[in-house]
Amino acid sequence: MENKIQLIIDYINKNINTIDNFEPNAFCQGFAIGTLETIKTDLQTLIEKEKFLKSDLKKISRVCYTNVKFKGIDHKDYPDYCDAYIIYAESNGVPLTDDEIEELNDNSFLKYSLLTDYLH
């Protein structure tokens, strides 16, 4: 997917140069370039997130989290539970360190998945 997105980014860069050289109306030119720059930034962010998720999935696939305990659960905040956080967990039977728990809490997708397991 990264290669396809990079092709789109390259295409956007080419069109920014084209607009910059040929669009006589400064407002239209600025608007078009601004829009393309925003899309380009969003696509670059998507590439970075994809890389991050791939690395996280590799780590997660080797780990089995058990005995996960949460604090900050407010059922009025269902289904988001944005204040919930992990206070204890074990990985393959070994308690996680504070740094590992913080890393789990930083991974919102995994944290939410563990939270739904915890609540059910």
Backbone as CSV, one residue per row, in Angstrom:
resi,resn,N_x,N_y,N_z,CA_x,CA_y,CA_z,C_x,C_y,C_z
1,MET,0.822,-1.186,0.000,0.000,0.000,0.000,0.873,1.261,0.000
2,GLU,1.999,1.205,0.692,2.875,2.370,0.785,3.320,2.841,-0.592
3,ASN,3.640,1.909,-1.494,4.081,2.285,-2.841,2.976,2.997,-3.616
4,LYS,1.739,2.517,-3.465,0.617,3.149,-4.162,0.389,4.566,-3.633
5,ILE,0.484,4.713,-2.332,0.302,6.046,-1.754,1.425,6.971,-2.208
6,GLN,2.639,6.457,-2.266,3.764,7.282,-2.711,3.558,7.725,-4.158
7,LEU,2.988,6.866,-4.988,2.684,7.252,-6.364,1.687,8.411,-6.401
8,ILE,0.695,8.363,-5.518,-0.291,9.450,-5.446,0.390,10.737,-4.994
9,ILE,1.269,10.641,-3.999,1.991,11.821,-3.517,2.836,12.418,-4.637
10,ASP,3.523,11.571,-5.395,4.330,12.057,-6.524,3.446,12.749,-7.561
11,TYR,2.276,12.173,-7.822,1.335,12.762,-8.770,0.863,14.128,-8.272
12,ILE,0.596,14.239,-6.972,0.176,15.515,-6.387,1.279,16.550,-6.550
13,ASN,2.519,16.152,-6.260,3.645,17.094,-6.414,3.744,17.596,-7.843
14,LYS,3.552,16.704,-8.802,3.606,17.080,-10.213,2.501,18.093,-10.528
15,ASN,1.300,17.854,-9.986,0.186,18.758,-10.254,0.345,20.092,-9.544
16,ILE,0.979,20.094,-8.381,1.249,21.369,-7.700,2.149,22.221,-8.573
17,ASN,3.168,21.612,-9.140,4.065,22.355,-10.038,3.324,22.856,-11.271
18,THR,2.441,22.039,-11.815,1.671,22.431,-12.995,0.765,23.610,-12.665
19,ILE,0.052,23.524,-11.553,-0.844,24.612,-11.143,-0.051,25.881,-10.890
20,ASP,1.067,25.721,-10.220,1.913,26.871,-9.893,2.374,27.601,-11.154
21,ASN,2.613,26.857,-12.229,3.124,27.451,-13.466,2.026,27.987,-14.395
22,PHE,0.816,27.419,-14.342,-0.174,27.750,-15.360,-1.447,28.416,-14.868
23,GLU,-1.761,28.389,-13.588,-3.012,28.970,-13.113,-2.848,30.483,-12.958
24,PRO,-3.595,31.276,-13.761,-3.425,32.730,-13.712,-4.083,33.378,-12.492
25,ASN,-5.123,32.801,-11.953,-5.840,33.375,-10.820,-5.136,32.973,-9.526
26,ALA,-4.589,33.949,-8.811,-3.798,33.671,-7.605,-4.623,32.976,-6.528
27,PHE,-5.903,33.370,-6.383,-6.745,32.732,-5.370,-6.955,31.261,-5.700
28,CYS,-7.336,30.981,-6.937,-7.552,29.591,-7.353,-6.269,28.785,-7.218
29,GLN,-5.184,29.405,-7.611,-3.880,28.746,-7.523,-3.565,28.398,-6.066
30,GLY,-3.722,29.346,-5.166,-3.437,29.112,-3.749,-4.357,28.075,-3.153
31,PHE,-5.643,28.144,-3.509,-6.609,27.178,-3.000,-6.282,25.769,-3.476
32,ALA,-6.003,25.631,-4.763,-5.701,24.307,-5.331,-4.420,23.733,-4.728
33,ILE,-3.407,24.553,-4.641,-2.139,24.082,-4.074,-2.316,23.736,-2.599
34,GLY,-3.035,24.569,-1.862,-3.286,24.294,-0.438,-4.024,22.985,-0.232
35,THR,-5.035,22.753,-1.069,-5.792,21.509,-0.975,-4.915,20.302,-1.275
36,LEU,-4.126,20.393,-2.332,-3.230,19.278,-2.677,-2.176,19.051,-1.601
37,GLU,-1.656,20.125,-1.008,-0.672,19.990,0.072,-1.294,19.287,1.272
38,THR,-2.537,19.626,1.591,-3.234,18.974,2.704,-3.424,17.490,2.438
39,ILE,-3.853,17.166,1.232,-4.023,15.749,0.864,-2.686,15.027,0.949
40,LYS,-1.638,15.652,0.458,-0.308,15.045,0.487,0.131,14.778,1.929
41,THR,-0.082,15.750,2.804,0.279,15.579,4.221,-0.516,14.436,4.847
42,ASP,-1.806,14.372,4.542,-2.639,13.286,5.070,-2.147,11.927,4.580
43,LEU,-1.768,11.851,3.324,-1.265,10.589,2.783,0.074,10.201,3.414
44,GLN,0.940,11.185,3.639,2.214,10.891,4.297,1.986,10.410,5.725
45,THR,1.014,10.997,6.409,0.653,10.552,7.755,0.135,9.120,7.712
46,LEU,-0.655,8.818,6.692,-1.176,7.458,6.527,-0.045,6.449,6.355
47,ILE,0.976,6.796,5.599,2.128,5.910,5.416,2.805,5.661,6.763
48,GLU,3.005,6.712,7.544,3.656,6.569,8.848,2.817,5.706,9.788
49,LYS,1.498,5.915,9.789,0.625,5.109,10.642,0.654,3.645,10.221
50,GLU,0.687,3.403,8.911,0.744,2.022,8.430,2.028,1.347,8.909
51,LYS,3.157,2.056,8.829,4.422,1.496,9.306,4.347,1.199,10.799
52,PHE,3.779,2.132,11.562,3.642,1.966,13.011,2.766,0.766,13.330
53,LEU,1.625,0.648,12.640,0.723,-0.471,12.893,1.358,-1.800,12.532
54,LYS,2.095,-1.842,11.438,2.765,-3.089,11.061,3.756,-3.516,12.126
55,SER,4.524,-2.573,12.659,5.496,-2.924,13.690,4.782,-3.351,14.966
56,ASP,3.668,-2.683,15.307,2.905,-3.076,16.485,2.301,-4.458,16.327
57,LEU,1.789,-4.751,15.135,1.180,-6.062,14.912,2.199,-7.178,15.045
58,LYS,3.424,-6.926,14.613,4.468,-7.937,14.772,4.734,-8.209,16.246
59,LYS,4.774,-7.145,17.058,4.985,-7.311,18.490,3.802,-8.012,19.140
60,ILE,2.593,-7.578,18.796,1.384,-8.092,19.413,1.183,-9.566,19.103
61,SER,1.496,-9.970,17.874,1.221,-11.345,17.463,2.016,-12.359,18.282
62,ARG,3.103,-11.925,18.900,3.926,-12.828,19.707,3.548,-12.805,21.178
63,VAL,2.579,-11.982,21.556,2.285,-11.767,22.965,0.842,-12.147,23.272
64,CYS,0.665,-12.757,24.423,-0.674,-13.049,24.915,-0.848,-12.304,26.228
65,TYR,-1.739,-11.329,26.261,-1.957,-10.541,27.466,-3.059,-11.182,28.302
66,THR,-2.772,-11.340,29.586,-3.744,-11.930,30.505,-3.805,-11.091,31.773
67,ASN,-4.823,-11.368,32.584,-5.008,-10.692,33.876,-4.912,-9.173,33.747
68,VAL,-5.493,-8.648,32.693,-5.458,-7.200,32.443,-6.467,-6.525,33.377
69,LYS,-6.013,-5.481,34.060,-6.852,-4.713,34.983,-6.897,-3.262,34.520
70,PHE,-8.075,-2.669,34.640,-8.298,-1.296,34.188,-8.753,-0.399,35.324
71,LYS,-8.491,0.885,35.176,-9.040,1.947,36.031,-9.643,2.991,35.102
72,GLY,-10.473,3.848,35.666,-11.031,4.962,34.900,-12.181,4.570,33.989
73,ILE,-12.785,3.437,34.243,-13.914,3.020,33.401,-15.162,3.780,33.840
74,ASP,-15.744,4.519,32.931,-16.971,5.269,33.185,-17.988,4.824,32.146
75,HIS,-18.999,4.089,32.606,-19.974,3.530,31.657,-20.842,4.607,31.006
76,LYS,-20.825,5.812,31.554,-21.522,6.919,30.886,-20.788,7.315,29.608
77,ASP,-19.536,6.906,29.514,-18.701,7.222,28.346,-18.744,6.105,27.297
78,TYR,-19.667,5.148,27.473,-19.808,4.063,26.503,-20.144,4.636,25.134
79,PRO,-19.627,4.181,24.049,-18.714,3.053,23.875,-17.238,3.450,23.839
80,ASP,-16.940,4.735,24.040,-15.555,5.199,23.872,-14.635,4.811,25.019
81,TYR,-15.114,4.980,26.231,-14.292,4.713,27.424,-12.920,5.391,27.315
82,CYS,-12.942,6.667,26.926,-11.673,7.353,26.659,-10.840,7.593,27.917
83,ASP,-11.445,7.517,29.110,-10.677,7.718,30.347,-10.137,6.412,30.933
84,ALA,-10.515,5.292,30.361,-10.053,3.995,30.874,-8.576,3.789,30.549
85,TYR,-7.871,3.189,31.477,-6.457,2.903,31.252,-6.057,1.620,31.980
86,ILE,-5.047,0.971,31.460,-4.556,-0.292,32.006,-3.643,0.017,33.192
87,ILE,-3.872,-0.706,34.303,-3.001,-0.529,35.467,-2.156,-1.775,35.740
88,TYR,-2.591,-2.916,35.177,-1.846,-4.150,35.391,-2.149,-5.105,34.247
89,ALA,-1.161,-5.841,33.852,-1.355,-6.889,32.841,-0.165,-7.835,32.904
90,GLU,-0.395,-9.031,32.399,0.674,-10.021,32.292,0.834,-10.406,30.833
91,SER,2.054,-10.713,30.471,2.362,-11.174,29.128,2.983,-12.553,29.249
92,ASN,2.278,-13.530,28.707,2.743,-14.919,28.802,3.045,-15.291,30.252
93,GLY,2.191,-14.802,31.177,2.313,-15.135,32.585,3.264,-14.268,33.390
94,VAL,3.938,-13.314,32.763,4.909,-12.452,33.454,4.320,-11.038,33.570
95,PRO,4.309,-10.453,34.792,3.777,-9.088,34.942,4.541,-8.092,34.065
96,LEU,3.788,-7.179,33.447,4.403,-6.147,32.618,5.032,-5.067,33.496
97,THR,6.074,-4.459,32.986,6.695,-3.324,33.664,5.824,-2.092,33.447
98,ASP,6.113,-1.024,34.203,5.369,0.223,34.023,5.520,0.759,32.600
99,ASP,6.718,0.634,32.040,6.947,1.095,30.661,6.125,0.278,29.668
100,GLU,6.043,-1.014,29.872,5.258,-1.867,28.968,3.768,-1.558,29.091
101,ILE,3.311,-1.277,30.311,1.902,-0.901,30.495,1.627,0.442,29.816
102,GLU,2.566,1.362,29.943,2.403,2.656,29.274,2.335,2.469,27.756
103,GLU,3.155,1.578,27.235,3.141,1.299,25.800,1.794,0.704,25.389
104,LEU,1.248,-0.177,26.216,-0.084,-0.744,25.931,-1.134,0.363,25.931
105,ASN,-1.065,1.246,26.918,-2.035,2.340,26.997,-1.926,3.295,25.821
106,ASP,-0.733,3.420,25.246,-0.538,4.298,24.092,-1.106,3.711,22.801
107,ASN,-1.293,2.401,22.778,-1.839,1.736,21.595,-3.359,1.661,21.754
108,SER,-4.058,2.687,21.281,-5.496,2.800,21.529,-6.291,1.620,20.975
109,PHE,-5.895,1.092,19.834,-6.625,-0.042,19.252,-6.515,-1.269,20.157
110,LEU,-5.305,-1.599,20.577,-5.102,-2.764,21.436,-5.737,-2.547,22.803
111,LYS,-5.571,-1.355,23.351,-6.160,-1.053,24.670,-7.672,-1.231,24.626
112,TYR,-8.301,-0.738,23.585,-9.754,-0.865,23.480,-10.163,-2.327,23.332
113,SER,-9.401,-3.085,22.576,-9.684,-4.507,22.409,-9.584,-5.236,23.752
114,LEU,-8.531,-4.937,24.514,-8.375,-5.555,25.838,-9.478,-5.099,26.784
115,LEU,-9.895,-3.853,26.656,-10.966,-3.333,27.505,-12.288,-4.042,27.227
116,THR,-12.604,-4.250,25.964,-13.861,-4.944,25.650,-13.822,-6.380,26.170
117,ASP,-12.666,-7.017,26.092,-12.525,-8.360,26.675,-12.725,-8.298,28.193
118,TYR,-12.152,-7.304,28.826,-12.235,-7.126,30.272,-13.678,-6.919,30.720
119,LEU,-14.438,-6.133,29.946,-15.815,-5.815,30.316,-16.786,-6.961,30.050
120,HIS,-16.429,-7.869,29.184,-17.338,-8.962,28.847,-16.806,-10.206,29.441
